[in-house]
């Protein structure tokens, strides 16, 4: 009787949550010029809210049953060796780099053509990047080698990568900027011939494909972010796509305090020899649950977050198609402004999952004035993350190497911004953005001298 009463009460609570969503979370009518056209936002319905309430009623709190289900769904989505949930995309990047630096890889990798990275080894990465794509390289005492990016794709210039390889180069870490896939055929060919690790920062690119293959499935590891600005959200959160079979244990160890034990939460003796291990300089039989083979962290999300993600992952195809639709509409609507703007360039083999719509103003156009006019019209804008990250105050004194010039990265830093394409934007909102942009370029005051800008 108690179990039946519990089930009925739970069903009643979840039904009330569905009703609450329909009353309290209705979309407001868009009023041009008054309503905010955000660059990103949460897109959800009663399913996310009922999952969240259901997980709260279980009161598991730490990563648990919902987490297991979401990891399985994400692994199936990518067809990967494994998928590991973490508490942010930044943590995912940290774990990726830390994993290929782990001393335990000396045993795990065997006779492969790759080896673990050591302090002083070089990692090729684009100059236009997000700070937490770069920071793990620096924190692990590797040397980033910066390569210029391309205006239009805003990704690393694939024609420059091979020339950047030196005797100490061991890996390539590259983001798919704003959801536009990098030229992964060139990247993987170079990596294969030189025995380099490839880590994909796919935080902006869930659902994007290159030559029919999902971004995040090319490299050894790939990161995702589930922050609300991205293609799906758990609030805070992220994950790692594991494609290299020998990295599964290391990534999970690093996420879970660095422990050697691989028991799931609530389990105590999966290996059947919990008190039989002899590792390091520990006494024989030391409890395996408290043996640490890596310098790890606790970077797990909660089961509450995983419950939201489980509802979101089923909606990703629709979310991605909405982003593509908004992207195409902006591209078509802004084509008449081609004398003033450089619009995105997409490789015919690439099918982006757009995070935003990047725009580079041409020579003589004042980006700051354009951005200020858009913001005054209640259209939210963002720059392309750190621009040329080498110019950022927090990175001025890091050890690094620059291959060639960073001319286009500097232009992106000075002249590029993006507006939103996320699924919460309606056709009316996108058309309003096009109208405002068109009106802006009827104003001669937006022009100025800009030394070194692209023509």
Secondary structure, DSSP 4 states (H G I P E B T S, - for coil): -HHHHHHHHHHHHHHHHHHHHHHHSPPPPP-TTTS-B-S------HHHHHHHHHHHHHT--BS-HHHHHHHHHHHHHHT-SEEEEES-HHHHHHHHHHHTT-TTHHHHSTT-S-----TT-EEEEESB--HHHHHHHHHTT-EEEEE-B-TTT-SB-HHHHHHH--TTEEEEEEE-GGGPPP-HHHHHHHHHHHT-EEEEE-TT-TT-EETTEETTSSSSEEEEE-BTTSSS--BS-EEEEE-SGGGHHHHHHHHBTTBS--PPTT-S-TTS-TT----TTPPTT--GGG-B-S---B---BHHHHHHHHHHHTTHHHHHHHHHHHHHHHHHHHGGGTTTEE-----TTEE---S-EEEEEPTTB-HHHHHHHHHHTTB--B--TTSBGGGSGGGTTS-EEE-S--HHHHHHHHHEEEE---TT--HHHHHHHHHHHHHHTT-GGGB---TT---
